Amino acid sequence: MNIASLAWLFLDPKLLSELTLTPQGSTKKNIIFLVTDGMGPTSLSLTRSFRQYRDKLAIDDILTLDKHLIGQSRTRSSNSLVTDSAAGATAFSCALKSYNNAVGVTPQRQPCGTLLEAMKYEGYHTGLVVTTRITDATPAAFSSHVTYRFYEDLIAQHQLGEYPLGRVVDLMIGGGRTHFYPPGETPYGNGGLRKDGRNLIEEAQENGWSYVGNRSSFDNLELGDNVQLPLLALLADNDIPFDLDRDDAIYPSLEEEAITAMKALSKATEDSDKGFFLLIEGSRIDHAGHNNDPAAQVREVLAFDKAFKAVLDFADSTDVETVIISTSDHETGGLAAARQLTPSYPDYLWRPEALLAAKHSGEYLNNKIASFEGEDLENFIKHEIFEKDLGITDYTPQEVESIMDHSKASHYLLNDIVSRRSQTGWSTHGHSAVDVNIYAYSNKKSTMHLLREKLSGNHENIEIGQFMKDFVNVDLTHMTKLIKGTQVKPSDVDEMTVSQQQELFDNYHGGLVNVY
């Protein structure tokens, strides 16, 4: 402990009592690690102003996240100044830099022990909560090891325990059913993608997993009061819809998912001297950024902020020492809360009212247009899409024509139309190298001081993983030895298969349709 820390300690009798009466490493601990995939600092500015405008709030009425900002993180991967989510999450989970697309593996393509695995090995309970596929890059990097993030069928096998450590995850809530069953299966939907014919959902249930696949079954969990672990909750074939589009009768919110997970893990560990590790990801902030969709972006950040508030409330309600860290893997979209629309001197304006008028995401509206079977597409676009769904009445003939010409991939154009009216700027449909914020909290004052000491200022992303590892005193090197020999790619994989999987993967990382 440095001199400044000692001086601060002696000014705080409660902190001194905590440090002297509690033996080092003897307290029960929880780690709740939150990831805002693709959220950069401007996302907060955009969302804060949008919320203040929408709710007619004072300028000092800020987001919950704003009140817990302590530092920033540098995000480069081992092979690029601009990281992807897989390398970004591996920096957190393994506390090391790896290459873009790497999931829980080193730059040498060898599996690296993760924080989740190490904590499970030491007797902690573990959980993953996301709004994309549970096999997506961020949750996968904590619970699997593959050389390429698109191997989601294999990731699903690892997550259910089909690798050297066996089952290490006690609770999974998210989307991504398609990677757990083959085509033609009907009990779970009609979107199965597994080519090996295996039904991992049935196999999981045979191995003791509780399975939840819809809203009514999720509601039966009673927000965590009625959960039998291990729990596999796959609530969508692919990603859970953007919060702007989410039907509450069909899909739970991220806040509900988080509360369910925290309560279930807390109940499961109440008689243990070990707590739990829980990853919670606001996954689709990233997708809104890839789509350059400002209306979806602000709603995703607001949904995450509500979940973050629920996590804080949980920490304050428990006597278990709990660390909360929230950060992003990277920024997506090169977002700017301003946009120059003409060659003349730029306006100093940003217009949140244009985002408030949007009732759906560009992605949702693209699907609506693509499925239109009527005779008058032009009239449908004018009155149903522009006027009713986007609140835009000053659309131009050129804008209508552009949507008609690209009716199967209109979301980029629709989002640009909304962005122009709100004067929201974007520099890319990919990621950027901007530093991202670190937020933190603990219900124990001495631990809060430790968080400030270790994570205030500007840090490499791997330092966040190192902090969590040191906080619970686990050995990632030992875990790396235990998982040696893990199958890190499908046995029949080739470059053509990889290319096809990337195209099927999603609409955010597999290439953009040229509509400009």
N, C-alpha and C positions, 0 to 999 in steps of 0.2 A: 504494500500500500504506500503511495507516495505522500509527500508532506502535505500537499493540498488536500488529499483525502483525509489525512489524520486531523487536519485543522477543522474540516467540515464535520467530522465525526464528533469532536469534542463540543461542537456547538449544538449537537442533537442528542440529548440523553436517551431518547427512545432507540436511536440507531445504535448507540454504544451498548445498550442493554441487549439488543438483538445479536450483536456480534459477539459479546462476551458470554451470553447465556446459551447460545446455540452452537454446539460443536460443528466444525467445518464438515460439510458433506453429510450431516446426519438428518437433515430435514427432508420430508416428503416433497416432491416437486412435480409440477406440470409445466410442459412447454406447449404453448399454442402459437404456431407459426403461420402467419397469413401472407399470402402472395397476391398482389394485384397485377395479374399478367398484363403487360403492355401499358401500364399506367405511369405516365411521366408527370412531372410537376405541373405542366400546363393543364393536364386533365383535372387537377384539383382546382385550379383557377377557374376553368370553364364551368365545372360543376358547382362550385361555391356561388359564382355569380348567377348561374341558372336557378339555383335553389332560392337565393335571395329575391330574385325577380319573381319567380313562380309563387312564392309564399308571402311576398311583400314584407321581407324581413329587414332588420337594420343591418348596416354594413359590418357590424361586429358579431353578427350571428353566423358563426362559421361551422364547418363540418366537424364531426367528432374526431376524425383523423387529424385535422389541423391542430388540435389541442395536445397532440402526443408526438409531434415531430421532434426528432432528436439528432438526425444526421442525414448523410447522403451516401449512396453506394455507386462505385464505378462498376461497369457491367461487362467489360470485354471478355471474350472467351479465349481459349488458348490459340486459336487460329484466325481470329478476326476482332477488330475493334468493335464490330457490331455483332452482338451475340444473338443466338436464338433461344427459345424457351428451354430446350433440352439441356444445353450447356449451362444456361443460367440456373436452372434448378439443380443440376449436378454440382454447381459451385456451392449451393446451400446444403445439399444432402451429403456430399462426400467431402466438403471443404477443400476442393481442389478445382483448378481450371481444366476444362476439357474442350474438345472441338465441337463446333456446331453440329447438331443432330445426335450428340452423344447422350445416352440415358444411363446414368449410373456406371459409366466406364471411364477409364483413364485415356489420355491421348494415345496410349499404346493399345487401346481397345481391350483392356483387361478390366474385369469387374472391380469396382471400388466399394468398400463397405459404407453403408449409409447411416445417418443419425437414427432413422427409424429402426433399422435393423439392430443397431447397437443398443438402443433403449429397450427394444423387445427382448433382446438377449439378456439384459440385466433385470428383467421382470416387470417393465413398464407395459401398459396397454397402449395401443396405437390406433390411429384413425386417419382417414383421408376424406375430405369433403370438397367437391368441385362442382362447377356448373357446365363443364365440357364433358367429354368422355373420361371415365375413370382411368382409361389407358392412355390419356393424353400425356404430353411431355412432363409437366410439372409433377403430378402424382406418381407417374411412372419412375421418375428419377429417384424417388425415395423408396420405392417398393419393387424395383426390377432392374435388370441390367441387360441392355441391348446396344449394339453398335450403331443402330439407326432408329430414330424415333418412330418411324412408320411401321415397325414390326409390332403392331398393336395386338395381334393374336397371341404372339409369344409373351408380350407384356402381361396379358390377362392370365396366362398360365403361371407366370412367376407370382403375380399378386395373390393367386389362390393357393400358393405353396408348392408349386412344381419346380423346385430348384433346391440346392443343397441345404438351406436353412429351414425348409418347410414353410408353414404359414407364419408370417410375421405381422400381418395386418389383422386387426380385430374388427374393424368397421370401415366400410367403404360406401359412400353416398355420392352419386353423380349420374351421368348419362353413360352412353357407350355400350348398350346391350348388344349391338351388332357383332362385337368381337368375342362374344361369349356363346354364340350358337350359329349353326350353319344355315344356309338358305333352305327354305321350305318348312322350317319349324314354325308352328303356329301358336303354342301357348304363350310365347313372350313377345309376339309381334311377327312381322313379315319381312324384316330387314336384315336377317342374319347374313354375315359375310365370311364366316370361317370356312376355309376350303378343306380342312381335314376331317369334316364331318362330326366333330366332337361337339357335345352340348355341355359346356362348362357350367352352366347354371344348374343343370340336373346333377352333374358331378359334385358341385359345391354343396348342394343340399344333401346328397348322400354322405358327404364328409362332415356334416354337422352345421353348415352355414344356414342362417335364416335368410330367406330371400324376399325382397320387396320390389315390386315392379310397377306400381301405379300409385296414384294419389290416395285412394282409399286405404290401401295397405300401409302407406306411409303414415296416414293419420292414425292408424291402429297402434303405431309406435308411441303415441301420446307424448310427443316431443321429448322422447328419451326415457319416459317412465315405464315403458313396456317393451324393452328391447332385449332380445336374446342374442348374445354375442357367440360367435362371429356373425356380423351382419353384412350382407351384400345387397345394397339398394341401388338398382339400376333403373332410373326413372324416365329414361328416354332412349330411343334406339341410337341416336347420335348425341348431339349437344342439347342441353336444356335451352329452350328459346331465350332470346334476349328478354330482359325484364320488361322492356317496352311492349313486347309481344306476348309475354307469358300469361297464360290463362290460369288463374289461381285455383280453379276447380280441377285442373289437370296436373299442374306442376307446383311443388312447394317452392318457396323463396329460399335464397341462400341463408337468410336469417333463420328460417325454420330448420334448415338442414344443420346449421351450426349449433343451434340450441339442442337439437336432438342428439347430436354427436357428443357435445360436452356433457350433457346430463347422463347419457348412457355410459360414457367412459368414467365419469365421476362415480356413478353408482357401482360400476364394476371394480373400482379400485378403493372403495371406502374402507375395506378391511385389510388393505395392503399397506406396506410401508413404501411402496412405489406408486407414483402417480401415472400420468399418461403423456404421450406426445400426440398432438393433433395438427394436421395440415389443413388449412382452409384456404381455398383459392377463389378469388373473383375472376374466373377464367375468361369470361367473354368480353371484358374490357378490351382485351387484345383483338378479338374479332371485330369489334366496332372500329378499332383503329385501323386494322387491315382494310376494312371496307370504307374507311374515311367517312364514317357515319356519326356526326356529332350528336344527333338526337338520341341514338342508342347509347353512345358513349356516356353521356351525363346520367342517364338512367341506370347504367351498369355501376357507375361509381357510387351513386346514391344507394343502390341496393347493397353494395359492399359496405358502405359507411354504416348502414343499419346493422349488418352482421357484426361489424367491428364493435359497435356499441353493445351488442348482446354479449360479445366476448368479454368486454370490460365489466359488464354487470355480473357475469359469471365469476370473474376473478375476485371481484369485491364481495361476492357472496360466500366464497369458500375460505376455509382456514388453511388450505394447502398452498404453500408458496408457489405462485404461478407467474411465469414469465410470458409476456405477449410481445411478439415482434412481428411487424408488418412491413413488407417492402415489395418492390417489383423486381422481376427478372430483367426487364428492359422497358424501354418506351416503344410504342408502336405508332406509326403514322407521321412522325415529325410534326405534331400538332402545334398550332399557334392560335392564340385567342385574338386574332386580327387577320385581315386579308385585304390586300390592295387589289381592287377590281378593275381599275382603269389606269392608263399611263399618267394621268394627272396626279397632283400631290395627294397622297393617301388620306382617307378619312381616319380619324382616331375614333373608331367605332367597333363595337362588337354587339350583336343583337340577339340576346337570349330568347326573345319572343318568337323568333323563327323556329327554335327548337321546341318550344312549348306547344306550338301548333301541330307538330308532327305526332300522329297517333300510333304510328308503327315504324319499324326500322325499314331501311331500304331493302334489306334481305327479304323481309316478309312481303313487301310490296312487289318485289321482283317475282316471287312465287305466285302472287295473286295475278299479276299480268300474264305470266307464262301459262297459267292454267285457264285464262279467259277463253271461252268457247263461243262467245256471241259474235254478231256480225259487225258491230260498230266499235272497233278497238279504239279509234280516235276519241270518240265521245266518252268511252269508259275511262281512258287515261285522263281526260280533262276533268270530268266531274267526280269520278269515284276516287282516283288516285290523287290528283293534284288538290282538288277542292276539299273533298271529304277527309282523306287520310293525311294529307300534308298541310292543309289549311292555306294553300297557295292559290291565289286568284289572279295574280299578275303574270301567269305563265305566258311564254311566247310561243308563236307557231314553230320556231326552231326547236324549242325544248320538247314540245309535243312530238314533233317529227323524229327527234333523236331517240325518244323512248320507243316509238313505234318501230324504228329501224333496228333496235336492239332489245326486242321484247323478251328474249330469253336470258339476257344478262343486263338488265336495266338498273340494277341497284347502284352501280358505281356512278351512273349518270344522275339518278335520283338523289343520291347522297351529295353529289357535287352541287346540284341545284339548291338543296337545303343549306349546304355549307356557304354558298355564295350569298344567299339571303341573310344568313346569320353573320356573314363575314368571318367565318372560321377558316383558318388556313391549314393546309397539309403539305408536306414535302415528299411523302413516299407512301406507297401501299405496304411497305415492309417495316422493319424495325429501324431504330436510330441508336446512336451511341451516347445519348444524353445521360447524365447521372440521374439516378432516381432516389426518391426519399426513403428514409428509414423512420419508422414510428415504433415506439416501445412503451411498455407499461409493466409494472409489477405491483402486486398487492402487498409487497413487503418493502419497507422503505430502504433497507440496506441493499436489496437487490435492485431497486430502482436507481440507487446511486451507482451501483456496479454497471448497469446498462448505460447510464450517462457517461461513465468513465471510459467504457470500452467502445461505445458505438456513436458517441457524439462526434461531430466533424465529418470528414470525408474518408470512406473506407473502400477497400476492394470487397466485392461480394462474398468472396471466400471467408472473410473475417466474420461474417454473420454466422456461417456454418461453424466456424471455429469457436465462436462464443457459445453457441448452443451445446456443442460437444463438451467444452470445458465446464459449462454450468452443471451438467449432470455427470461429468467425469466418466465418459465412456471412451472406449478404445476402438477407433475406426480401423486402425492397422490390423488389429486382431480379427475384426470382422472381414477385412479384405482377404485374409488367409483362409477363413472359413468358407468363403464363397468362390474360391479358386475352382475353376472347372465349370462354372455356370455356363449354360448354353446362351450365347449372346447374339445369335442370329438364327433364323429358321434354317433347317438342314437343307432345304431345297432352294435356297435363295440364289438369285442371279441378278445381274444388273437390270435386265428387262423387267423382272418381277418388282424390283425396287422402284423403277420408274412408274410402273402401273400402280403400285401401292401409293406412291406420292400423289398421283392424279386422283385416286379414289379417296385419299386421306381426308381432305376437306377443301373448302374453297378459299382458304386463307393462306396456305403455304405451298400449294401445288401449282401455282401459276395463275395469272390473271387473264381474263378475256380482254382482247384489245377493243375497247369501245371508244377510244379517243381519236 
